[in-house]
Amino acid sequence: MNSDLLALRRTLSTLQGEYRKMRKRERSEDTRHKIELGGLVIKASLGDEDRAYILGVLLTGNRRKGDARLREQMIKLGREALRQ
């Protein structure tokens, strides 16, 4: 009985360690994603703009993404800017 309990505790400890590693990796990926998005704001020369304005621009773009023609224009503009 004690050996079964000890084995379960070891398994639990191992799983907890793996969970902590997974959470750390997820947080790192999330942080990297946010840094990359912030870099896009800087690339668009919006770094000195009011945060509400930046959010408004993004929300407006999101609302209009159903417009296929505008979406293609924005993708083209963005790809050109990323090449610079």
N, C-alpha and C positions, 0 to 999 in steps of 0.2 A: 504493500500500500504506500509506504513512504517513498519507494523508488518511483512509483507512478506519479505521485504528487511532485517529486523532484523533477521528473521528466517534463511534466506539464508546466512547471515554473520556468524551466529552461526554454521551453518552446515559447511561452509567453514573453519572456525576456527577449528572445530572438526576434519575435514578431514586433515587439515594441520598438526595438532598435531599427528594424527595417522600416517601420512606419515613420519614425523620426527622420530617417534619411530621405524617405519619399517626400515628406512635408517640406524638408529643407530644400530639396531639388525643385519642388513646385514653387516655393517662395522665390528661389533664385530665378527661375524661368519667368515668373510674374514680374519681378523687379526688372529683369532685362527687357521685357516687353514694354514696360512703362518708360524705361529710359529711351528705348528706340522711338516710341511715340513722341516723347519730349524732344528728341532730336529732329523729328519731322516738323514740329512747331518752330524750332530754331531755323531749320532749312527754309521754311516758308517765310522767314523774316517776321515772325509773329511773337518772338520771344519777349519783346518789350510792350506788347499789347496787354490790355486789361483782360484778366482771366475770363470774365463774363463775355467779352467780345469773342475771344477764341472759342469758347463753348458755343456761343451763338452761331458762329461760322460753321462749326462742326455739325451742330444740330440742323442748320439749314441745309447743308450738304446731304445729311442723312435723310432728311425729308424728301429731297429731290432726287435721290438715287434711283427712283423708279423711272426717271426720264432717261431712256436709253441713249439718246443723242448727247445729252449733257454729261452722262456718266462716261461715255467714250471720250469726250473732250477732256474731262477731268483726269482720266487715266492717262491720256496722251500727255497732258501738261505735267502731271506728276512724274511720269517716266522720264521726260526730258529734264526735269529738275533733279531727279535722282542721278542722272548721268553726269551732272556738273560737279 
